[in-house]
Amino acid sequence: MRALLLSAAALSFAGTALADTITGTSGSKIEVTELETFDSPWAMTMLPDGRMLVTEKAGALWLVGRDGKKLGKIGNTPSVTDRGQGGFGDVILDPNFADNKRVYISYVERDAKDNSLSGAVVDSATLTVSARGGALVQRERVWTQSPKVTGNGHYGHRMAFSPENAKDGGGFLYITSGERQKFTPSQNMDMNLGKVVRINADGSVPEDNPFAEQGGVTKQIWTLGHRNPLGIDFDGEGRLWVHEMGPRDGDELNHITRSSNYGYPVVSNGKHYSGVDIPDHDTNPVFKAPAEYWVPSIAPSGFTIYDGSQFTDWQGDGFIGGLVSQALIRVEFEAGNRGPKAKEAERFDMGNRIREVETGLDGAIYVLEDNDGRLLRLTPN
């Protein structure tokens, strides 16, 4: 069935949605419907009217219809250089989007004086949409990854708003920041690399951040000791979860708690690519251990905690896209003596690298493949 779906991909351009059934490792069946294709898609978010926004790494932002088909591009997006793992990244809505029409976008910015240096940034903007596209206006910078360094990997820059005070305009903006393949920044409090940061919607820093009194970029830091965090979401109880790629194996799903240190590069359940071992988390309990980890690697990217209406048995479960594993991984959460635990419950072989996963307003699960990637809709079979 997988070969049939892949070989017939071009037929979708004629407007025929192709569907296939995939069986997970625990026996669950999902129907996979192909909707559209994109050039290296990276992220998506759902608009209140059932349409969606999809980013492409080279810089495009697409308005996509309720049927999953491209309607047109959103103009006035930032100019980006698609290099390595860096380019246009995440897109999310302001919690008060219904009133202010604000969106948040992340992307990689090159240094104005030295093009070999780069870092992720986050802008907010007002979104205007029409039947066939739209534009970003009144774009403002709210966050900058600091410092800019050489290399083109491990930017992170996934975003999520916390659910508190949603009726009054929403909570705080959390941003994942990778350590840029430099190892030591994860433990360096003078940098916001290798961290999860917490800021207000306008870019200012909450006074109750754990390191606010230290000033500089340190005041933004919520947690530290991260490597390459590429998935973030809040569960129904308001708990924050972030997954990150380990080095060679040791990918992690972490319950994020104020001021915690997750240990990289001092501890990891993986090892360096050179083959040199890294001590496991259980050798140094001063660092917070992951709620779940993967050996061998799944290369996690994209993350949603399901709260839709179609998969009733999966309410509150997490769904992680796998790049190297070419899979969709379902995770269940449970209570533990030292905080919530997580465990892989099921794996669906998708046959392609999965870059992004989101819950749709219709209760379906939407998936973006990597590279010449398709937009897929997953529904119960």
Secondary structure in CASP SS format (residue, H / E / C, confidence):
PFRMAT SS
TARGET T0000
AUTHOR 0000-0000-0000
METHOD secondary structure of the structure
MODEL  1
M C 1.00
R H 1.00
A H 1.00
L H 1.00
L H 1.00
L H 1.00
S H 1.00
A C 1.00
A H 1.00
A H 1.00
L H 1.00
S H 1.00
F H 1.00
A H 1.00
G C 1.00
T C 1.00
A C 1.00
L C 1.00
A E 1.00
D E 1.00
T E 1.00
I E 1.00
T E 1.00
G C 1.00
T C 1.00
S C 1.00
G C 1.00
S C 1.00
K E 1.00
I E 1.00
E E 1.00
V E 1.00
T E 1.00
E E 1.00
L E 1.00
E E 1.00
T E 1.00
F E 1.00
D E 1.00
S C 1.00
P E 1.00
W E 1.00
A E 1.00
M E 1.00
T E 1.00
M E 1.00
L C 1.00
P C 1.00
D C 1.00
G C 1.00
R C 1.00
M E 1.00
L E 1.00
V E 1.00
T E 1.00
E E 1.00
K C 1.00
A C 1.00
G C 1.00
A C 1.00
L E 1.00
W E 1.00
L E 1.00
V E 1.00
G C 1.00
R C 1.00
D C 1.00
G C 1.00
K C 1.00
K E 1.00
L E 1.00
G E 1.00
K E 1.00
I E 1.00
G E 1.00
N C 1.00
T C 1.00
P C 1.00
S C 1.00
V C 1.00
T C 1.00
D C 1.00
R E 1.00
G C 1.00
Q C 1.00
G E 1.00
G C 1.00
F E 1.00
G E 1.00
D E 1.00
V E 1.00
I E 1.00
L E 1.00
D C 1.00
P C 1.00
N C 1.00
F H 1.00
A H 1.00
D H 1.00
N H 1.00
K C 1.00
R E 1.00
V E 1.00
Y E 1.00
I E 1.00
S E 1.00
Y E 1.00
V E 1.00
E E 1.00
R E 1.00
D C 1.00
A C 1.00
K C 1.00
D C 1.00
N C 1.00
S C 1.00
L C 1.00
S E 1.00
G E 1.00
A E 1.00
V E 1.00
V E 1.00
D E 1.00
S E 1.00
A E 1.00
T E 1.00
L E 1.00
T E 1.00
V E 1.00
S E 1.00
A C 1.00
R C 1.00
G E 1.00
G E 1.00
A E 1.00
L E 1.00
V E 1.00
Q E 1.00
R E 1.00
E E 1.00
R E 1.00
V E 1.00
W E 1.00
T E 1.00
Q C 1.00
S C 1.00
P C 1.00
K C 1.00
V E 1.00
T C 1.00
G C 1.00
N C 1.00
G C 1.00
H C 1.00
Y C 1.00
G E 1.00
H E 1.00
R E 1.00
M E 1.00
A E 1.00
F E 1.00
S C 1.00
P C 1.00
E C 1.00
N C 1.00
A H 1.00
K H 1.00
D H 1.00
G C 1.00
G C 1.00
G C 1.00
F C 1.00
L E 1.00
Y E 1.00
I E 1.00
T E 1.00
S E 1.00
G C 1.00
E C 1.00
R C 1.00
Q C 1.00
K C 1.00
F C 1.00
T H 1.00
P H 1.00
S H 1.00
Q H 1.00
N C 1.00
M C 1.00
D C 1.00
M C 1.00
N C 1.00
L C 1.00
G C 1.00
K E 1.00
V E 1.00
V E 1.00
R E 1.00
I E 1.00
N C 1.00
A C 1.00
D C 1.00
G C 1.00
S C 1.00
V C 1.00
P C 1.00
E C 1.00
D C 1.00
N C 1.00
P C 1.00
F C 1.00
A H 1.00
E H 1.00
Q H 1.00
G C 1.00
G H 1.00
V H 1.00
T H 1.00
K H 1.00
Q H 1.00
I E 1.00
W E 1.00
T E 1.00
L E 1.00
G C 1.00
H C 1.00
R C 1.00
N E 1.00
P E 1.00
L E 1.00
G E 1.00
I E 1.00
D E 1.00
F E 1.00
D C 1.00
G C 1.00
E C 1.00
G C 1.00
R C 1.00
L E 1.00
W E 1.00
V E 1.00
H E 1.00
E E 1.00
M E 1.00
G C 1.00
P C 1.00
R E 1.00
D C 1.00
G C 1.00
D E 1.00
E E 1.00
L E 1.00
N E 1.00
H E 1.00
I E 1.00
T C 1.00
R C 1.00
S C 1.00
S C 1.00
N E 1.00
Y C 1.00
G C 1.00
Y C 1.00
P C 1.00
V C 1.00
V C 1.00
S C 1.00
N C 1.00
G C 1.00
K E 1.00
H C 1.00
Y C 1.00
S C 1.00
G C 1.00
V C 1.00
D E 1.00
I C 1.00
P C 1.00
D C 1.00
H H 1.00
D H 1.00
T H 1.00
N C 1.00
P C 1.00
V C 1.00
F C 1.00
K C 1.00
A C 1.00
P C 1.00
A C 1.00
E E 1.00
Y E 1.00
W E 1.00
V C 1.00
P C 1.00
S C 1.00
I C 1.00
A C 1.00
P E 1.00
S E 1.00
G E 1.00
F E 1.00
T E 1.00
I E 1.00
Y C 1.00
D C 1.00
G C 1.00
S C 1.00
Q C 1.00
F C 1.00
T H 1.00
D H 1.00
W H 1.00
Q C 1.00
G C 1.00
D C 1.00
G E 1.00
F E 1.00
I E 1.00
G E 1.00
G E 1.00
L C 1.00
V C 1.00
S C 1.00
Q C 1.00
A E 1.00
L E 1.00
I E 1.00
R E 1.00
V E 1.00
E E 1.00
F E 1.00
E E 1.00
A C 1.00
G C 1.00
N C 1.00
R C 1.00
G C 1.00
P C 1.00
K E 1.00
A E 1.00
K E 1.00
E E 1.00
A E 1.00
E E 1.00
R E 1.00
F E 1.00
D E 1.00
M C 1.00
G C 1.00
N C 1.00
R C 1.00
I E 1.00
R E 1.00
E E 1.00
V E 1.00
E E 1.00
T E 1.00
G C 1.00
L C 1.00
D C 1.00
G C 1.00
A C 1.00
I E 1.00
Y E 1.00
V E 1.00
L E 1.00
E E 1.00
D C 1.00
N C 1.00
D E 1.00
G E 1.00
R E 1.00
L E 1.00
L E 1.00
R E 1.00
L E 1.00
T E 1.00
P E 1.00
N C 1.00
END
